[in-house]
């Protein structure tokens, strides 16, 4: 099979899924493709270009068909839905949020920003405020997923962790977490609730 950019990126995403971002190296990718590492540089000149290509591929899987809101749909609800799709795209791959954070000049991320900002401007939000709102929602979403995908404490870290002492020192934190995650409530609900606070505040400051 001929080696082209599309095949390289597809194999790079497969490597990401298999080994996480730290396992994505040009040496391993070349080995999976059955070529020498320098061959990859004909299509992707460096590691930064490879990461950006992976980021675009990840985002395109969920957001290639994105469109603006319906005429009667509030921009707040539409923007929330866009952020949820972005989160799903990142969660679909190990270290997806890290990939997006490391990407440089992602064309798909730029397209997301353009659609979101132009939508808000069309709904009467000043351009400067629209940029701040969209940037805040995007960074909140990526940051939220970074935490979701971060390694959990291992056995050694938990070995000397005193739950009773922690609860006594932080009673409100523990009570709030326990109350929030009542049966049926998930981490998806937590994301939506936090996002609602972000966007509701943005709507107030936008004055529309």
N, C-alpha and C positions, 0 to 999 in steps of 0.2 A: 504493500500500500504506500502510495506517495506521501511524503512528509510535507504537510502544509501547516499554516498557522492554526487553523481550526482543529486539526488533529492534535497538535501540541497542547493547545489550551484544554481540550477535552481530557487529555491524559493527565494534565496538571491538576484539574479538578478532581479526577479519580485518585490521584496521589494525595491531594488534600484530604479527601474523604477517608483514605486508608491510614494516613499517618499524622494528620494535623498540619498546621502551618510550619512548625519546626522541621517537619520531614520533607517539605517541598524544597528540594535543592536541584540545581541544574544537573548535577551528577546523577541523582536518582531518576530524574525525569528522562534524561538521555538514555539511561539503562532500560527503562520501561519501554522506550520507543525503539531500542536497538540501534542507537546511533551514538556518536561521540558528542560530548557536550558542546564543542565549538559549532557543531552543525546547527544547534538551536539558535545561535546568534544571527543566522541569516534571516530568521523570522521574528525573533524577539531579542533586541540588542543587549539586554541586561536583566538582572533579577527584578528591578523596579518595573520594567515593562511587562515582565511575566506576571507579577502580582496584580498589576492593573488589569491585565487581560483576564486573569482569574476573577477579579472583582466584577468586571463587566459581565462575565459568563454567569456568575452567581446571581447577580441582580436581574439579568435578562430572563432567567428562568421564571421569575415571579412578576416582573414589571415590564416586560417587553410590550404588553398590550395596554399599558396604562392610558387613561383618558381623563378629561376634566369632569367636573360634576354635572349632574342633570340640572336643567334650568331652575328647578324648585328645590334643589338640595343645598342646605346650608354649607358654606365652605368649611366650617368647623368639623362637621360630620365627614365630609369628603376627605379632608386632610387627615383626620383620625384613621380612616380606612386606608389611606396611602401609607401611613406610618405602620399600620399593622401588616400590610403586604411587605414592607421593607423588613420588618422584624422576621416574618416567616422566611424571607429569602436568606437572611443571615443565619437563622437557626437551622436551615436545611443542610448546612455543612459545618463540620468541626472548625472552630476558629473563624467562622464567617465574619464576625465583627472585627476581628484582628486584621483580616484580609482587607476589608473596606477601609479600615483606619490607616493601613500601610499603603494603600493604592494612591497613585499620583495621576491626576488628570483623568479620572474615570469618566468616560463619555456617558455612561448610563446614569451615574450619580449626578452629572451635570444636567442630563435630560430631566431627571426627577425634580431637581431644584428649579429648572426653568419652568416646567409645567406647574409646579406648586406656586412659585412666585407670581407667574403670569395670571394664574387663576385668582389669587388673592387681589392682585392689582385690578383685575376685571371686576371684582366684587366691591371695589371702592377702598381697598386698603392702600395707603401710600407706599410707594416702592421701597423706601427705606425701612418702614415697619414690616412690610412683607418679607424682606430679606431676613430681618431679625427673627421673625416668627418661624419661617421655614428652617433657618439654620438651627434654631433652638430645638425644634421638633426632630430634625434629623440627628442632631448630636445627642439628644436625650435617647432616641431609639437605639443608636449605635452603642452608646454608653450602657444602656440597660442590658443589651444583649452581651456586651463584653463581660458584664458581671454574671449573667446567666451561664455563659460558656467558660467562666473561670474555673480552674480545678477546685474541687471540694476538699475540705480538710481530710487528710489521710489518717490512718490509725495512730501514727506517732503523734500527730498534732492533737488528737482527741484523747490520748492516753491519760493525760493529767488534767483534762478539762473538768472542772467541778460545776455541774449543772446547777446544783442547789445554791452555790455561792454566787454564780452568775445571775441567777434569778433574784437573789436577795439584793444584789448591787444594782440591777437594772429591772426593777419590777414592772415599770410601765412598758418598756420595750417588749418584754416577754408576754405580758398580758395582751398587748396590742396585736402581736404576731399570732398568738393563740386565738384571739377573738376573730381576727381577719380570716384566717384559714380554717373556718368552720367547714363541716362536710359539704362538698360540692363546689367549693371555691378553689380556684387554681392559680398558678402563676400567670396564666393568660389574663385572668381577671385583674390581677395586680398591675400588669402592664397597662391595661385599658384604663383602670382607675387613675393611675399616675399620669397617663397621657391626657386624660380628661382635665386634670388640674392644670397641666401645662397649656393646653389649648384654650381652656376657659379664661385663664389669665391673659393669654395673648389676645383673645377677642375683646376683652375689656380695654386693654391698652390701645388696641387698634381703633376703638371708638366706632365700630360698624357692626 
